[in-house]
Each structure stands twice: as C-alpha cells, then as structure tokens.
Amino acid sequence: MRLFITGLNHRTAPVEVRERLAFDHHSLGPALGELVAGSGVLEGVILSTCNRVEVAVTVENGCDPQAAVDEFLSRSRKVPLDQIAPHLYHVQDEEAIRHLFRVAASLDSMLVGEPQILGQLKSAYAAAKAHGAVSGLLELILTRAFGVAKRVRSETGIGESAISVSYAAVELAREIFGSLADKQVMIVGAGKMSELAARHLRRSGATRIFVTNRTHERAREMAAAFEGTLVEYDRFLDTLPEMDIVITSSGAPHYLLNKSQARRIIEASKNRPMFLIDIAVPRNIEPAVNEIDNIFLYDIDDLQRVVEVNVGERRKRAEQAEQIIALEVERMVARLKAREVAPTIVSLQERLEEMRQAELARLRGKLGPLTPQQEEAIESLTRGLIGKIAHGPISELRRQAAQPEGIRFIEAIRKAFRLED
Amino acid sequence: MHEMSVVWLRVAAVLYSLGLIHVLLTVIHRRRERVFRVAMAAFSTGVVVHAVSIVEHSLATSRLAANDFFQSASLCALLIALLFLFLYWRYGYESLAVFVFPLVFILTLIGELGSPMARWGDMRLRDAWLLVHVGLVLIGYAALFLATVTSVLYLVRERQLKAKRPGAAPSRLPPLGTLDKVLWRALSIGFVFITLSVIAGSTWASIEAGTHWIRDPRIVISLLTWALYLVIVFFHLTAGWRGRKAAVMVLALAGCSVITWAAHTGLRSLLAR
C-alpha cells in the first residue's frame, strides 16, 4: 500500500490555472467516486481551496497512480492535461506524509500560520469519509496530520501574532484594554480597512459600534453594514469622550482631531485609556496626540511595522515547526512499518517448525523403530503443539499492527523467539 | 481639657468614623448611595457635637480652644468639616467626601489624644492591640508592594505601546488594562489596611505613652505618608488619576513607605514612658 499526492498551489500555478481546477461543493462528491473507482486506487481525498488543489490517494503495491490521477484531474475538470501538467507536483510515501503534515500545520500556506487551512483539510476529510473514499492508511495519516497541526500550533504559537494590518489593530486593542467586551468603537469615514478592523473588533467582543461620515447617505450605509449606531458628522467630536477605540479613515485633507482637542477629550473621559487608529492618508489625527498620557495613537505605518515584526517572528517559529514535523514524519513512517507484520508472522512460523524438526531428529534415536501409526501420532502431536503456541502471538501481532505502539510488540515477539531480521 | 467636652469630642470621633467606613467601602468596592446617606448624616451630627465640644471648652477656659497642638488639630478638623458641609450644600460637591471624611476623622482622633486616657487594664490587651496594629500594617504593605510591582510593569508596558513596538519585547506582559485594574485594586486594599493601622497605632501609643511622641519627626513622616496615600486615592476616585503619572506617584508613595518603615525601627524607646 502506498501514498501519493498530486497537486498545485499558489507557488506553482497562477490563479487562472487554480480556478479552473478548483472543485466546488457540488462536484466534490461525484469526483471522489470517480477517483476511487480508478484501478488500483484504494482511497482518495480531494482538498480544494483558493490557494491549492490537491489529490491524495493510496494505491495497491506495484501500481503507479501518477498518470491516472493526472488523467483524472484533466478529465473531471475538463482542462487539457498539457495546460496543467507544468504546474503539478507529485510526492509519494514519506515525502507525501511530510507534505500533508506541512499543509495541515499551515507551513505551506501563503500566509504561514493562517488557521483556515486546517479547517479546510478537515472538511475535505469529512467529505471523503461521507462518500466512503477513506478507510485505512489515508485515514490514519490524515487524522495524525490534524494532531500534528494542533501540536505545532500550541507548541510554537505560530498563529498568535497578527500579520494583517486590520488584525494587528485588534491585537493592539487587546494589549491596551485586555478584554474588548463593552468597549465602544467609533468609526470615522468609510473604507475597506476600517470595515475589516470593525468586523474583527466585533468578533472580539466590542459590540457597541458607532459610525460617522461626511456624507449622511454613506454613513447610513456604514451603520447598516457594521450594525452600528449613526452619529452626525458635525457632532462626532462631542461623543469621543465616551469612546474607547476610534478608527479614522476619512478623506479629509486636514486633521479631524488635534492635540488640544484630544487633551480636552481625555480630560472629559477622566483619563480612560483611548486607542486611536488612524489609517487615513493624509492622516486624520495630529501625530502629537500620541504624546498625551493614556492616549495611544497608531497610524498606518505604525501598524505596518507591527505586522513586519510579527511576520519575522512567524518565520522563526516556522523553523521550530519544521523540526516538529520532521519528528512526526519519522514516527508515522515507523508506525506504518509496524503495520507490515506479515514477514514477522512467516518467520515466526518457520522458526517454530525448525525447532520441531530439530527436537524430533534428536529424539528419534532414543525412540527406536516406530509403527506408521505411532509416527503419525508424534507428527500430529508436535504440529498441534506449535500450532497452539503460535496462535496467541500471531493473532496478537495482527491486532497490534494497527496500534500506534505496535512496533514495540513486534520487536518483543522477534526478540522472544530469536527471529533474525 | 474640660471633662465634658472630651466626651463630646469622642462622640464626634465615633460619628466621623462612620464616614470613614463609607470611604473605605467606596475605595475597595463601589459607592453605595444608602451608606453615603447614613455616613453623611453621622458626619453632620458629628460636626454639631464637635462644635459643642469646642465651644464648651472655650467657655470653660474663657479662651479659644487652640492652646496646644491637639486642640489646634481638633479645631482644624472642625473647620475642614464645616467648609466641606458648605461646599456640599452649595455645590453638591460630594466626591470631596472621599478626602475629607478620613482627614477629619484622623485630625479629630489626634485632637482627642491630647487628653489623657485610662491606662491599660490588662497587659495582654495592650499586646494584642499592638499586634493588631502590626498585622494591619503588614497586610497594607503587602498590598502596597503588589501595587508597586504592578506600576513598574505598567510603566514598562506603557512605554512599549507608546514606542509602537509591542510584540518585539521578549517577555509578554499582561495587557495595560489588566495591570491598571490590579494596580488600583491593590492600592485600595492597601489604603484601607494602612488607614486602620494608623488609627490602631496612634490609639495604642497614646494610651501607652501619652502624647509626647506625636511631634517626633519619625511619626510625622508616617502621617505624611498616609496623607500622600489619601491624596493619591482621592484623585484616582474623583479625577480619574491613572496612567503613567499615577504609576509614578505610586512609586513615590512606595519610597515614602520604605522611609516610614525604616523610621519605625527604634520607636519603642521613644514610646517608653
């Protein structure tokens, strides 16, 4: 039994190719059926995300599925093979296990450490399971891959630091306030980034969101989009003392908030800490506002710097993660070897037969001439004896083969019966 | 001091102590309207009784009762109390109570120390009383120590966030908001225990050794440290003092407390009669 993975990702293929190969929710089921119907294919899983399409199969010994899987991709996605072939990569056995573990642990992702890939892999597995396309080896490796991903995440903390500007803003807010529950957020001006930040903040518990915009119409749209409360543009400064987090991204050509205004606001709020996020260019808040005690002002460049530091940190953690993966692959391979118990069973039987023959030969001189009936009785007695002795170890070997620590048991049997390697 | 006026003064001190309880509750938990109303009523009654005490004494001696340090402290307390009542009546300035209630109580207590008290009936009571003073002050100092460490962490964290390079720090400190919460919680608890220990300590000392110790610089340092503590807690509760400057003030308070501690060694010889 062998494992093969064929696929392409954001590094090997441009989006024009990836989008043509992607499997949607509906086509996945029939495709899985078609995949495992191929000759020699035992199991199959299809992972399709916006950055990668991968097909993993296990096949019978002596079967090379590379051509078959390439063919399957081309046929099922209706793309000529010569158009996708240059972008495809193929890995097998130990390398395939390593690849699967790295993908699950998000080391192969475009944003290393992003958490979505694990969920996507899990649903790919669930789909395959639902269509009866996984049952043995592949299932074993996949479930281990989930465990490895979890271990990498908790031991290296690779996903902890924010590597996008909007998420970095939320992380900073957490570092200032601790919990964001009950914090009030004001969003001044519309924009993609402020929208993202607001969404992240809301997910982190900051549910009281206020919006304002120079044009009333746009402000109303924003209020609906953020599920926020509308504040009139010409009075938003008056509401700032009640706010904890303010995000500005207005197109105003001058400062909306200068230092003396900010000082009055912080006095009015009795020095409650305030986090100001100015992602507008030109900036909406006078930079000197950051000098005021209890106000923390970050502009777009500050956030970008935070992100850069975090990306560097993530790179370091990815190296640790690679070490964990190397270790886990080694373990997995050993475990798979343990599954292959057939040779041990054969040599155990041979060893016992050898012992039987040797003992018979030693005793034959002492017994003297025997009748054919006696000859037969001794033969069946000794055969029955070794059969009974071997029965326990052999059935236990078969059972232990599927267990994680099975290799130890196999080794113990080999030692106990002095079986040569 | 005239005997009856001493009794009145002591009644006033007891009434003022209700105000003190209100403040201590406010400091560790949050303001309760009902407790405040009771405290305010007791305080107002206390002012009347206090005034009676001073007027009676002045009439009895035909001189204004400001002849020595203790009488001056008592008179000062009455004037502060009257000023507060005026501000409260005229402007509803009730948050000042956090500052005024403890101050008036402590000043009245000092004023009352001027008249000799009954000697210890039982030496075991005397020792237990001292133990209470020491126990309270140790708990107070433990809380103050926690507050000091937290304010150092606060200053480091605040610096990181202002310098806009969080995450780059090797150690991951708690969020600023958490540090702030811990800092004020510890400081409030410390204030309550240290206030109680000041009361216990001065009562003990006046019974034990009369009043000559009160002008000793070492005692004055302790009282000034307590006053600084009161100021910090007052401005935190009323003006929302917090952040970097407040953390620095806490460090100053910790410094004063260390000096107070050091000054207290060798006080026993001073208190011997």
Chai-1 contact restraints between the chains, C-beta under 6 A:
chainA,res_idxA,chainB,res_idxB,connection_type,confidence,min_distance_angstrom,max_distance_angstrom,comment,restraint_id
A,S161,B,G167,contact,1.0,0.0,6.0,A-B,restraint_1
A,E175,B,P166,contact,1.0,0.0,6.0,A-B,restraint_2
A,E175,B,P175,contact,1.0,0.0,6.0,A-B,restraint_3
A,I176,B,L176,contact,1.0,0.0,6.0,A-B,restraint_4
A,F177,B,G177,contact,1.0,0.0,6.0,A-B,restraint_5
A,G178,B,P175,contact,1.0,0.0,6.0,A-B,restraint_6
A,G178,B,G177,contact,1.0,0.0,6.0,A-B,restraint_7
A,G178,B,T178,contact,1.0,0.0,6.0,A-B,restraint_8
A,K270,B,G240,contact,1.0,0.0,6.0,A-B,restraint_9
A,N271,B,G240,contact,1.0,0.0,6.0,A-B,restraint_10
A,N271,B,R242,contact,1.0,0.0,6.0,A-B,restraint_11
A,N271,B,G243,contact,1.0,0.0,6.0,A-B,restraint_12
A,D293,B,G243,contact,1.0,0.0,6.0,A-B,restraint_13
A,D293,B,R244,contact,1.0,0.0,6.0,A-B,restraint_14
A,N294,B,G243,contact,1.0,0.0,6.0,A-B,restraint_15
A,F296,B,L161,contact,1.0,0.0,6.0,A-B,restraint_16
A,D302,B,K164,contact,1.0,0.0,6.0,A-B,restraint_17
A,V309,B,G167,contact,1.0,0.0,6.0,A-B,restraint_18
A,V309,B,A168,contact,1.0,0.0,6.0,A-B,restraint_19
A,N310,B,G167,contact,1.0,0.0,6.0,A-B,restraint_20
